[in-house]
Amino acid sequence: VREPDGLAMSSRNMYLAPADRTAAACLYRGLCTARGLFAEGERAAGAITAACRDVIAAEPRARIDYVTAADAATLREFRDEERLTGRAVLAVAVRFGTARLIDNVLLEP
């Protein structure tokens, strides 16, 4: 379940300062950017995670812990040089102030 700006609803959101709350909307933008690439046929794990990371990293308040793609059934992480096959999960963990937010989207062929 998401807030109107796309941020995942979470009890952690209460720890966000107003400026961090606004900045955190970059998580969903990054995930959507990567999901769009996947929908257009991109399957290189490195390209998909880099697209998401680039959107998030453009937000100065964001401190990325990880951006990763994993097999949806096994949760085995894909290496950058691998191609996504079947269903995959794109997951992120990013810090804004004292809050560490996590989010993900399912990538389905």
Steps between C-alpha positions, in 0.01 A plus 500: 500500500639840403455863598367734226858595401599133463687458829424162656284529811717415799532583867856611415361798309423671831876536558541711186548875532272689258783560248602133520140392451482700179838370385403137569257506207809434286485133606183432309615710205816292479311172527253613233781608268658155527165325461441703183832386355409140579159544334677635190709180481818580694622188682856590604499503880771766510312737269176464695656552843715787370193681365330476838817598687555804276154640573541452875859628507388823332323585828765658729324390819504131401774267625468170314568178693414275207316465171472138390310271268419146611316197369142529630475131592839440661610857589842422356654833404598552140853618425527809280612296200205260524171525315172497687299191413141450605363698791740715700483731800673837493572604859651812655607618844573871537561725800345842540610667821468236773246285313593202285229439244460182299284447193465265206310430180432178318634478146290263291557416133 
